[in-house]
Amino acid sequence: VGFNTPTPTMVPGISNVVRVEGGLGHACALDASGTLYCYGVNGNGQLGDGTTTANNTPTAVPLTDVRDFALSRSHTCAVQANGHLYCFGSNSAGQVGTGSAGGSPRTPQLFGFYDDIRRVTAGSGFTCALRASGQLVCFGNILQGGSNVATPVPVEIAGLPAERIVDLEGSDSGARCVVLEGGRVYCWGSANPTGELGVGHQMPVEVPTEVRTYADFASISMEGR
């Protein structure tokens, strides 16, 4: 809306919104037609409008038939109904999925490794995508040996039980979690100083580890932006 406001204010220029996500400085909203609109800060091209100019007015990303999307503080990704994944913005660790690290694409870039993506999540320096087969792949910063390693080519996340993933989420803190069909939650990631991964300690976790609480979760949401 262009200024700080303590009361709810209607965002102009978009209607029939079915989902909205906010990051650290920018937000995106998806309407019923499959059009994705983004607005806010744009220093890395994370609005996908071909510029690095901040925009307080929602602007349509040049993609059609969007079914899922995710954003970090500096990059954005969107999945189309045909299974194609596009990302744009900061590519410091290869999180845009072009196969190399560096640069900040200002327009959507096709993720050319797979064309059967169903869900996507993103955090600071990484992206994770769920394929139709149930395989979960991530690219960008991957925790190896206690440190993040830039990995611009997608790698399969091993160590998960053979159950369908029903929800996934990532955060700018470096945490990643999935919910399995049976209701169990598994988390991993490079940041766990307050125990936010829920695995019983405060150390980084390289492989998916079960959150041992209840076993009937349906979805998960994370902050740490």
LUMDRENVEX-765650 format. One line per field, with one value per atom (N, C-alpha, C): residue number from 0; x, y, z; atom name; residue in three letters. Coordinates in steps of 0.02 Angstrom, whole numbers, plus 50000, padded with zeros to 5 digits. Layout:
pos <- [NUM/...]
x <- [X/...]
y <- [Y/...]
z <- [Z/...]
site <- [CA/...]
code <- [ALA/...]
//
This chain:
pos <- [0/0/0/1/1/1/2/2/2/3/3/3/4/4/4/5/5/5/6/6/6/7/7/7/8/8/8/9/9/9/10/10/10/11/11/11/12/12/12/13/13/13/14/14/14/15/15/15/16/16/16/17/17/17/18/18/18/19/19/19/20/20/20/21/21/21/22/22/22/23/23/23/24/24/24/25/25/25/26/26/26/27/27/27/28/28/28/29/29/29/30/30/30/31/31/31/32/32/32/33/33/33/34/34/34/35/35/35/36/36/36/37/37/37/38/38/38/39/39/39/40/40/40/41/41/41/42/42/42/43/43/43/44/44/44/45/45/45/46/46/46/47/47/47/48/48/48/49/49/49/50/50/50/51/51/51/52/52/52/53/53/53/54/54/54/55/55/55/56/56/56/57/57/57/58/58/58/59/59/59/60/60/60/61/61/61/62/62/62/63/63/63/64/64/64/65/65/65/66/66/66/67/67/67/68/68/68/69/69/69/70/70/70/71/71/71/72/72/72/73/73/73/74/74/74/75/75/75/76/76/76/77/77/77/78/78/78/79/79/79/80/80/80/81/81/81/82/82/82/83/83/83/84/84/84/85/85/85/86/86/86/87/87/87/88/88/88/89/89/89/90/90/90/91/91/91/92/92/92/93/93/93/94/94/94/95/95/95/96/96/96/97/97/97/98/98/98/99/99/99/100/100/100/101/101/101/102/102/102/103/103/103/104/104/104/105/105/105/106/106/106/107/107/107/108/108/108/109/109/109/110/110/110/111/111/111/112/112/112/113/113/113/114/114/114/115/115/115/116/116/116/117/117/117/118/118/118/119/119/119/120/120/120/121/121/121/122/122/122/123/123/123/124/124/124/125/125/125/126/126/126/127/127/127/128/128/128/129/129/129/130/130/130/131/131/131/132/132/132/133/133/133/134/134/134/135/135/135/136/136/136/137/137/137/138/138/138/139/139/139/140/140/140/141/141/141/142/142/142/143/143/143/144/144/144/145/145/145/146/146/146/147/147/147/148/148/148/149/149/149/150/150/150/151/151/151/152/152/152/153/153/153/154/154/154/155/155/155/156/156/156/157/157/157/158/158/158/159/159/159/160/160/160/161/161/161/162/162/162/163/163/163/164/164/164/165/165/165/166/166/166/167/167/167/168/168/168/169/169/169/170/170/170/171/171/171/172/172/172/173/173/173/174/174/174/175/175/175/176/176/176/177/177/177/178/178/178/179/179/179/180/180/180/181/181/181/182/182/182/183/183/183/184/184/184/185/185/185/186/186/186/187/187/187/188/188/188/189/189/189/190/190/190/191/191/191/192/192/192/193/193/193/194/194/194/195/195/195/196/196/196/197/197/197/198/198/198/199/199/199/200/200/200/201/201/201/202/202/202/203/203/203/204/204/204/205/205/205/206/206/206/207/207/207/208/208/208/209/209/209/210/210/210/211/211/211/212/212/212/213/213/213/214/214/214/215/215/215/216/216/216/217/217/217/218/218/218/219/219/219/220/220/220/221/221/221/222/222/222/223/223/223/224/224/224]
x <- [50041/50000/50043/50108/50152/50174/50147/50166/50148/50180/50163/50093/50054/49986/49968/49940/49923/49856/49820/49754/49751/49708/49702/49683/49718/49706/49702/49651/49643/49700/49729/49782/49748/49765/49731/49757/49715/49738/49732/49712/49703/49638/49608/49546/49544/49494/49487/49550/49582/49644/49629/49667/49658/49714/49770/49826/49873/49903/49953/50010/50071/50130/50171/50199/50241/50311/50360/50429/50458/50523/50556/50564/50510/50513/50471/50450/50404/50352/50299/50243/50218/50184/50153/50084/50039/49970/49949/49914/49891/49816/49792/49720/49691/49625/49591/49605/49629/49645/49714/49754/49821/49873/49854/49902/49934/50000/50037/50058/50043/50061/50111/50164/50213/50224/50244/50254/50298/50332/50377/50447/50496/50566/50586/50637/50653/50727/50769/50840/50875/50846/50875/50832/50781/50737/50685/50671/50625/50552/50536/50467/50455/50509/50502/50478/50484/50458/50512/50571/50625/50666/50652/50688/50714/50750/50768/50740/50686/50653/50596/50595/50541/50474/50421/50356/50303/50267/50215/50149/50145/50084/50092/50046/50051/50058/50109/50123/50124/50090/50085/50153/50171/50231/50214/50259/50243/50242/50195/50182/50107/50085/50014/50003/49941/49919/49962/49979/50019/49976/50003/49967/49999/50063/50097/50153/50173/50228/50259/50320/50356/50405/50422/50469/50513/50575/50621/50630/50678/50688/50714/50742/50774/50762/50722/50703/50633/50603/50534/50531/50487/50477/50403/50385/50315/50311/50260/50247/50184/50189/50131/50093/50032/49991/50023/50064/50097/50159/50175/50232/50297/50295/50356/50367/50430/50450/50491/50475/50512/50534/50595/50619/50653/50658/50690/50711/50762/50790/50861/50882/50951/50967/51026/51049/51119/51131/51198/51225/51180/51201/51172/51141/51110/51038/51006/50937/50884/50903/50855/50847/50895/50888/50909/50954/50978/51037/51061/51118/51184/51185/51246/51228/51278/51267/51293/51262/51284/51232/51234/51186/51119/51075/51008/50959/50934/50887/50826/50807/50751/50685/50687/50627/50626/50569/50565/50611/50648/50693/50667/50662/50637/50687/50662/50701/50700/50756/50756/50771/50778/50797/50738/50680/50620/50560/50511/50450/50388/50396/50339/50335/50350/50350/50278/50263/50196/50195/50247/50250/50320/50326/50391/50393/50451/50463/50531/50542/50605/50624/50689/50716/50779/50814/50873/50926/50936/50988/50970/50908/50890/50819/50806/50740/50731/50672/50656/50592/50591/50535/50513/50448/50419/50395/50420/50401/50338/50307/50246/50259/50320/50338/50344/50344/50354/50426/50470/50540/50547/50585/50598/50669/50677/50744/50754/50816/50834/50895/50902/50960/50973/51036/51058/51100/51093/51131/51107/51153/51139/51187/51162/51203/51244/51311/51356/51415/51427/51483/51478/51416/51405/51405/51416/51418/51374/51347/51310/51357/51341/51380/51335/51357/51319/51314/51252/51239/51186/51206/51158/51121/51145/51111/51069/51006/50963/50987/50981/50998/50938/50930/50874/50887/50835/50840/50826/50878/50873/50856/50833/50821/50749/50704/50633/50599/50551/50513/50476/50458/50423/50349/50334/50265/50257/50197/50185/50192/50226/50233/50170/50137/50076/50086/50141/50155/50230/50256/50327/50334/50385/50395/50469/50492/50560/50559/50615/50617/50685/50690/50753/50805/50784/50833/50873/50851/50884/50850/50794/50757/50712/50703/50659/50620/50555/50513/50464/50445/50393/50344/50282/50231/50215/50216/50202/50128/50106/50036/50011/50054/50034/50032/50050/50045/50109/50163/50227/50262/50303/50341/50416/50452/50524/50554/50607/50640/50716/50748/50821/50841/50906/50928/50988/51012/51075/51065/51004/50992/50945/50967/50927/50945/50962/50988/50938/50873/50822/50781/50807/50772/50713/50712/50654/50642/50691/50681/50643/50638/50598/50624/50691/50720/50755/50746/50772/50839/50869/50933/50936/50992/50998/51056/51073/51127/51098/51138/51115/51100/51054/51032/51039/51082/51096/51045/51014/50966/50898/50844/50778/50771/50748/50742/50671/50642/50573/50565/50513/50493/50450/50474/50440/50391/50335/50281/50219/50171/50111/50124/50078/50088/50027/49993/49932/49930/49988/49991/49966/49936/49914/49952/49978/50014/50064/50107/50157/50171/50188/50206/50267/50311/50373/50385/50420/50442/50518/50549/50622/50644/50601/50618/50669]
y <- [49940/50000/50063/50057/50114/50149/50130/50162/50117/50129/50089/50107/50057/50071/50022/50046/50003/49969/49984/49954/49918/49867/49832/49879/49874/49917/49874/49887/49848/49862/49808/49816/49829/49884/49901/49860/49853/49825/49750/49715/49642/49622/49569/49543/49468/49436/49363/49327/49352/49323/49258/49207/49142/49126/49163/49150/49209/49223/49277/49254/49274/49258/49322/49332/49390/49370/49406/49395/49455/49459/49514/49571/49608/49665/49661/49600/49596/49542/49546/49499/49480/49424/49401/49375/49385/49361/49326/49271/49231/49238/49256/49262/49198/49195/49135/49115/49162/49146/49116/49114/49088/49141/49205/49260/49276/49283/49298/49371/49407/49478/49485/49525/49537/49611/49631/49702/49709/49767/49781/49795/49778/49789/49743/49765/49729/49734/49740/49751/49695/49634/49576/49552/49591/49570/49520/49517/49466/49478/49536/49548/49519/49503/49471/49517/49583/49630/49658/49628/49649/49707/49731/49787/49769/49816/49810/49870/49897/49955/49932/49956/49940/49963/49926/49942/49931/49983/49977/49955/49948/49926/49855/49810/49741/49739/49703/49697/49624/49608/49538/49511/49453/49418/49388/49391/49366/49290/49261/49189/49178/49122/49105/49040/49031/48967/48945/48993/48977/48939/48886/48846/48846/48861/48864/48915/48945/48992/48996/49023/49031/49088/49120/49174/49175/49196/49210/49285/49308/49380/49410/49368/49396/49358/49305/49272/49243/49229/49206/49149/49100/49044/49032/49006/48991/48927/48887/48825/48833/48816/48818/48751/48751/48691/48635/48652/48601/48571/48592/48564/48602/48656/48696/48741/48746/48788/48846/48906/48966/49001/49028/49068/49131/49181/49243/49280/49322/49358/49335/49341/49324/49251/49241/49174/49162/49190/49188/49118/49070/49001/48952/48979/48935/48920/48960/48946/48962/48995/49008/48947/48901/48839/48839/48885/48888/48841/48808/48763/48794/48858/48892/48944/48965/49015/49083/49135/49203/49241/49306/49349/49351/49392/49400/49411/49357/49364/49404/49452/49497/49473/49422/49393/49318/49285/49214/49171/49127/49081/49010/48974/48905/48859/48821/48768/48708/48697/48650/48578/48562/48494/48446/48470/48428/48469/48436/48471/48442/48413/48382/48407/48471/48499/48513/48495/48507/48559/48562/48610/48640/48699/48731/48768/48771/48814/48845/48901/48937/48970/48980/49016/49052/49081/49119/49075/49083/49046/48977/48955/48888/48885/48833/48816/48741/48718/48646/48636/48584/48571/48498/48488/48421/48400/48343/48316/48274/48262/48221/48151/48127/48060/48056/48114/48116/48130/48133/48148/48222/48235/48303/48321/48376/48398/48470/48486/48554/48577/48643/48672/48740/48762/48822/48800/48832/48813/48747/48698/48632/48620/48601/48591/48527/48534/48477/48488/48440/48446/48505/48525/48579/48648/48653/48718/48716/48774/48779/48776/48735/48728/48746/48794/48814/48755/48734/48675/48694/48722/48747/48693/48631/48575/48538/48525/48495/48427/48417/48354/48326/48260/48229/48230/48244/48243/48172/48139/48070/48068/48011/48001/48008/48023/48028/47960/47944/47882/47881/47822/47814/47829/47891/47915/47977/47989/48047/48111/48161/48226/48267/48291/48329/48404/48423/48494/48502/48560/48575/48649/48668/48738/48750/48810/48831/48901/48922/48990/49020/49086/49120/49105/49072/49051/48991/48958/48899/48834/48839/48779/48755/48689/48657/48602/48597/48545/48518/48454/48424/48388/48384/48345/48285/48226/48165/48147/48104/48085/48056/48020/47991/48040/48103/48154/48171/48135/48149/48208/48245/48302/48286/48302/48296/48364/48383/48447/48438/48487/48489/48560/48575/48641/48665/48724/48752/48795/48814/48858/48824/48819/48787/48814/48879/48905/48905/48906/48905/48840/48791/48728/48728/48775/48781/48722/48678/48618/48564/48572/48526/48456/48449/48382/48366/48408/48392/48421/48460/48493/48557/48593/48658/48660/48604/48599/48596/48616/48606/48533/48521/48453/48443/48397/48388/48345/48298/48252/48260/48248/48253/48211/48243/48210/48221/48167/48171/48217/48259/48300/48256/48238/48187/48220/48240/48266/48227/48260/48226/48196/48155/48122/48129/48186/48195/48264/48289/48355/48350/48406/48410/48463/48514/48567/48598/48640/48672/48742/48788/48855/48877/48916/48936/49010/49039/49108/49109/49157/49162/49201/49246/49286/49339]
z <- [50000/50000/50000/50005/49996/50060/50118/50180/50238/50296/50354/50378/50394/50417/50473/50528/50584/50577/50523/50514/50447/50441/50377/50320/50265/50208/50146/50105/50044/49995/49968/49918/49851/49818/49755/49697/49647/49583/49576/49629/49623/49658/49633/49662/49652/49682/49678/49699/49751/49776/49814/49798/49831/49880/49875/49920/49919/49976/49980/50026/50008/50049/50057/50116/50128/50147/50122/50139/50175/50179/50213/50162/50151/50106/50044/50025/49968/49980/49942/49949/49880/49876/49814/49828/49780/49787/49723/49730/49673/49667/49606/49598/49568/49563/49542/49471/49430/49360/49352/49405/49400/49386/49394/49386/49453/49453/49514/49512/49565/49572/49629/49618/49671/49679/49740/49755/49816/49820/49877/49853/49895/49877/49819/49782/49720/49703/49755/49742/49706/49708/49674/49615/49598/49543/49565/49631/49657/49640/49610/49587/49517/49482/49416/49361/49371/49321/49274/49277/49233/49259/49320/49348/49418/49448/49519/49557/49532/49562/49607/49668/49714/49684/49699/49671/49724/49743/49794/49765/49699/49666/49642/49657/49633/49557/49534/49463/49443/49388/49367/49345/49370/49347/49278/49229/49162/49158/49194/49193/49193/49166/49166/49203/49225/49254/49314/49357/49416/49467/49495/49544/49613/49617/49682/49676/49732/49731/49800/49802/49865/49859/49914/49912/49973/49963/50017/50021/50058/50063/49997/49953/49893/49829/49830/49767/49773/49715/49711/49661/49674/49629/49618/49560/49544/49503/49518/49482/49440/49376/49332/49334/49309/49308/49268/49219/49177/49209/49271/49306/49297/49259/49250/49310/49331/49387/49361/49383/49365/49429/49429/49485/49460/49504/49486/49549/49542/49599/49613/49675/49693/49677/49647/49630/49658/49717/49747/49757/49772/49785/49734/49681/49631/49646/49689/49710/49657/49603/49549/49504/49506/49470/49398/49380/49311/49299/49352/49345/49362/49378/49398/49451/49489/49541/49517/49543/49527/49488/49497/49462/49496/49470/49496/49438/49409/49353/49374/49333/49349/49319/49279/49249/49262/49259/49275/49231/49264/49230/49238/49182/49183/49217/49265/49297/49249/49216/49160/49178/49242/49261/49262/49283/49286/49264/49235/49213/49244/49304/49338/49411/49421/49488/49510/49572/49600/49655/49695/49750/49754/49784/49792/49858/49889/49946/49939/49974/49966/50032/50040/50097/50076/50122/50106/50074/50009/49973/49950/49957/49935/49909/49870/49845/49849/49868/49868/49828/49787/49744/49750/49750/49755/49686/49663/49597/49602/49545/49543/49569/49562/49584/49660/49694/49766/49785/49736/49751/49770/49823/49845/49826/49789/49770/49795/49812/49833/49796/49790/49757/49788/49780/49817/49875/49932/49991/50019/50020/50048/50105/50163/50222/50214/50214/50209/50256/50300/50346/50393/50408/50455/50424/50358/50324/50262/50243/50181/50122/50073/50012/49953/49912/49853/49805/49792/49750/49698/49641/49592/49553/49557/49524/49577/49563/49614/49639/49704/49734/49770/49769/49804/49879/49916/49989/50012/50035/50057/50132/50154/50225/50246/50199/50216/50208/50250/50242/50175/50153/50089/50097/50116/50121/50079/50054/50013/50055/50027/50060/50044/50097/50087/50097/50129/50137/50147/50126/50137/50148/50186/50202/50217/50199/50215/50242/50271/50298/50284/50291/50280/50334/50387/50438/50414/50360/50335/50353/50389/50409/50352/50349/50300/50335/50321/50352/50301/50310/50269/50314/50291/50325/50281/50310/50272/50278/50232/50229/50295/50329/50393/50450/50438/50489/50525/50509/50542/50507/50547/50522/50527/50473/50472/50456/50492/50481/50477/50445/50441/50420/50427/50406/50444/50422/50449/50510/50525/50583/50632/50694/50746/50815/50821/50884/50941/50926/50978/50976/50941/50937/50890/50841/50798/50752/50744/50704/50742/50808/50848/50854/50850/50850/50916/50967/51033/51049/51004/51018/50978/50983/50950/50901/50872/50823/50753/50702/50633/50619/50573/50557/50482/50461/50390/50354/50388/50357/50390/50353/50382/50446/50499/50564/50590/50617/50639/50699/50695/50752/50796/50853/50894/50943/50915/50957/50939/50911/50888/50819/50796/50731/50687/50692/50651/50620/50599/50568/50495/50473/50403/50364/50398/50364/50413/50386/50428/50401/50446/50426/50466/50434/50466/50456/50503/50496/50495/50529/50526/50466/50441/50382/50400]
site <- [N/CA/C/N/CA/C/N/CA/C/N/CA/C/N/CA/C/N/CA/C/N/CA/C/N/CA/C/N/CA/C/N/CA/C/N/CA/C/N/CA/C/N/CA/C/N/CA/C/N/CA/C/N/CA/C/N/CA/C/N/CA/C/N/CA/C/N/CA/C/N/CA/C/N/CA/C/N/CA/C/N/CA/C/N/CA/C/N/CA/C/N/CA/C/N/CA/C/N/CA/C/N/CA/C/N/CA/C/N/CA/C/N/CA/C/N/CA/C/N/CA/C/N/CA/C/N/CA/C/N/CA/C/N/CA/C/N/CA/C/N/CA/C/N/CA/C/N/CA/C/N/CA/C/N/CA/C/N/CA/C/N/CA/C/N/CA/C/N/CA/C/N/CA/C/N/CA/C/N/CA/C/N/CA/C/N/CA/C/N/CA/C/N/CA/C/N/CA/C/N/CA/C/N/CA/C/N/CA/C/N/CA/C/N/CA/C/N/CA/C/N/CA/C/N/CA/C/N/CA/C/N/CA/C/N/CA/C/N/CA/C/N/CA/C/N/CA/C/N/CA/C/N/CA/C/N/CA/C/N/CA/C/N/CA/C/N/CA/C/N/CA/C/N/CA/C/N/CA/C/N/CA/C/N/CA/C/N/CA/C/N/CA/C/N/CA/C/N/CA/C/N/CA/C/N/CA/C/N/CA/C/N/CA/C/N/CA/C/N/CA/C/N/CA/C/N/CA/C/N/CA/C/N/CA/C/N/CA/C/N/CA/C/N/CA/C/N/CA/C/N/CA/C/N/CA/C/N/CA/C/N/CA/C/N/CA/C/N/CA/C/N/CA/C/N/CA/C/N/CA/C/N/CA/C/N/CA/C/N/CA/C/N/CA/C/N/CA/C/N/CA/C/N/CA/C/N/CA/C/N/CA/C/N/CA/C/N/CA/C/N/CA/C/N/CA/C/N/CA/C/N/CA/C/N/CA/C/N/CA/C/N/CA/C/N/CA/C/N/CA/C/N/CA/C/N/CA/C/N/CA/C/N/CA/C/N/CA/C/N/CA/C/N/CA/C/N/CA/C/N/CA/C/N/CA/C/N/CA/C/N/CA/C/N/CA/C/N/CA/C/N/CA/C/N/CA/C/N/CA/C/N/CA/C/N/CA/C/N/CA/C/N/CA/C/N/CA/C/N/CA/C/N/CA/C/N/CA/C/N/CA/C/N/CA/C/N/CA/C/N/CA/C/N/CA/C/N/CA/C/N/CA/C/N/CA/C/N/CA/C/N/CA/C/N/CA/C/N/CA/C/N/CA/C/N/CA/C/N/CA/C/N/CA/C/N/CA/C/N/CA/C/N/CA/C/N/CA/C/N/CA/C/N/CA/C/N/CA/C/N/CA/C/N/CA/C/N/CA/C/N/CA/C/N/CA/C/N/CA/C/N/CA/C/N/CA/C/N/CA/C/N/CA/C/N/CA/C/N/CA/C/N/CA/C/N/CA/C/N/CA/C/N/CA/C/N/CA/C/N/CA/C/N/CA/C/N/CA/C/N/CA/C/N/CA/C/N/CA/C/N/CA/C/N/CA/C/N/CA/C/N/CA/C/N/CA/C/N/CA/C/N/CA/C/N/CA/C/N/CA/C/N/CA/C/N/CA/C/N/CA/C/N/CA/C/N/CA/C/N/CA/C/N/CA/C/N/CA/C/N/CA/C/N/CA/C/N/CA/C/N/CA/C/N/CA/C/N/CA/C/N/CA/C/N/CA/C]
code <- [VAL/VAL/VAL/GLY/GLY/GLY/PHE/PHE/PHE/ASN/ASN/ASN/THR/THR/THR/PRO/PRO/PRO/THR/THR/THR/PRO/PRO/PRO/THR/THR/THR/MET/MET/MET/VAL/VAL/VAL/PRO/PRO/PRO/GLY/GLY/GLY/ILE/ILE/ILE/SER/SER/SER/ASN/ASN/ASN/VAL/VAL/VAL/VAL/VAL/VAL/ARG/ARG/ARG/VAL/VAL/VAL/GLU/GLU/GLU/GLY/GLY/GLY/GLY/GLY/GLY/LEU/LEU/LEU/GLY/GLY/GLY/HIS/HIS/HIS/ALA/ALA/ALA/CYS/CYS/CYS/ALA/ALA/ALA/LEU/LEU/LEU/ASP/ASP/ASP/ALA/ALA/ALA/SER/SER/SER/GLY/GLY/GLY/THR/THR/THR/LEU/LEU/LEU/TYR/TYR/TYR/CYS/CYS/CYS/TYR/TYR/TYR/GLY/GLY/GLY/VAL/VAL/VAL/ASN/ASN/ASN/GLY/GLY/GLY/ASN/ASN/ASN/GLY/GLY/GLY/GLN/GLN/GLN/LEU/LEU/LEU/GLY/GLY/GLY/ASP/ASP/ASP/GLY/GLY/GLY/THR/THR/THR/THR/THR/THR/THR/THR/THR/ALA/ALA/ALA/ASN/ASN/ASN/ASN/ASN/ASN/THR/THR/THR/PRO/PRO/PRO/THR/THR/THR/ALA/ALA/ALA/VAL/VAL/VAL/PRO/PRO/PRO/LEU/LEU/LEU/THR/THR/THR/ASP/ASP/ASP/VAL/VAL/VAL/ARG/ARG/ARG/ASP/ASP/ASP/PHE/PHE/PHE/ALA/ALA/ALA/LEU/LEU/LEU/SER/SER/SER/ARG/ARG/ARG/SER/SER/SER/HIS/HIS/HIS/THR/THR/THR/CYS/CYS/CYS/ALA/ALA/ALA/VAL/VAL/VAL/GLN/GLN/GLN/ALA/ALA/ALA/ASN/ASN/ASN/GLY/GLY/GLY/HIS/HIS/HIS/LEU/LEU/LEU/TYR/TYR/TYR/CYS/CYS/CYS/PHE/PHE/PHE/GLY/GLY/GLY/SER/SER/SER/ASN/ASN/ASN/SER/SER/SER/ALA/ALA/ALA/GLY/GLY/GLY/GLN/GLN/GLN/VAL/VAL/VAL/GLY/GLY/GLY/THR/THR/THR/GLY/GLY/GLY/SER/SER/SER/ALA/ALA/ALA/GLY/GLY/GLY/GLY/GLY/GLY/SER/SER/SER/PRO/PRO/PRO/ARG/ARG/ARG/THR/THR/THR/PRO/PRO/PRO/GLN/GLN/GLN/LEU/LEU/LEU/PHE/PHE/PHE/GLY/GLY/GLY/PHE/PHE/PHE/TYR/TYR/TYR/ASP/ASP/ASP/ASP/ASP/ASP/ILE/ILE/ILE/ARG/ARG/ARG/ARG/ARG/ARG/VAL/VAL/VAL/THR/THR/THR/ALA/ALA/ALA/GLY/GLY/GLY/SER/SER/SER/GLY/GLY/GLY/PHE/PHE/PHE/THR/THR/THR/CYS/CYS/CYS/ALA/ALA/ALA/LEU/LEU/LEU/ARG/ARG/ARG/ALA/ALA/ALA/SER/SER/SER/GLY/GLY/GLY/GLN/GLN/GLN/LEU/LEU/LEU/VAL/VAL/VAL/CYS/CYS/CYS/PHE/PHE/PHE/GLY/GLY/GLY/ASN/ASN/ASN/ILE/ILE/ILE/LEU/LEU/LEU/GLN/GLN/GLN/GLY/GLY/GLY/GLY/GLY/GLY/SER/SER/SER/ASN/ASN/ASN/VAL/VAL/VAL/ALA/ALA/ALA/THR/THR/THR/PRO/PRO/PRO/VAL/VAL/VAL/PRO/PRO/PRO/VAL/VAL/VAL/GLU/GLU/GLU/ILE/ILE/ILE/ALA/ALA/ALA/GLY/GLY/GLY/LEU/LEU/LEU/PRO/PRO/PRO/ALA/ALA/ALA/GLU/GLU/GLU/ARG/ARG/ARG/ILE/ILE/ILE/VAL/VAL/VAL/ASP/ASP/ASP/LEU/LEU/LEU/GLU/GLU/GLU/GLY/GLY/GLY/SER/SER/SER/ASP/ASP/ASP/SER/SER/SER/GLY/GLY/GLY/ALA/ALA/ALA/ARG/ARG/ARG/CYS/CYS/CYS/VAL/VAL/VAL/VAL/VAL/VAL/LEU/LEU/LEU/GLU/GLU/GLU/GLY/GLY/GLY/GLY/GLY/GLY/ARG/ARG/ARG/VAL/VAL/VAL/TYR/TYR/TYR/CYS/CYS/CYS/TRP/TRP/TRP/GLY/GLY/GLY/SER/SER/SER/ALA/ALA/ALA/ASN/ASN/ASN/PRO/PRO/PRO/THR/THR/THR/GLY/GLY/GLY/GLU/GLU/GLU/LEU/LEU/LEU/GLY/GLY/GLY/VAL/VAL/VAL/GLY/GLY/GLY/HIS/HIS/HIS/GLN/GLN/GLN/MET/MET/MET/PRO/PRO/PRO/VAL/VAL/VAL/GLU/GLU/GLU/VAL/VAL/VAL/PRO/PRO/PRO/THR/THR/THR/GLU/GLU/GLU/VAL/VAL/VAL/ARG/ARG/ARG/THR/THR/THR/TYR/TYR/TYR/ALA/ALA/ALA/ASP/ASP/ASP/PHE/PHE/PHE/ALA/ALA/ALA/SER/SER/SER/ILE/ILE/ILE/SER/SER/SER/MET/MET/MET/GLU/GLU/GLU/GLY/GLY/GLY/ARG/ARG/ARG]
//
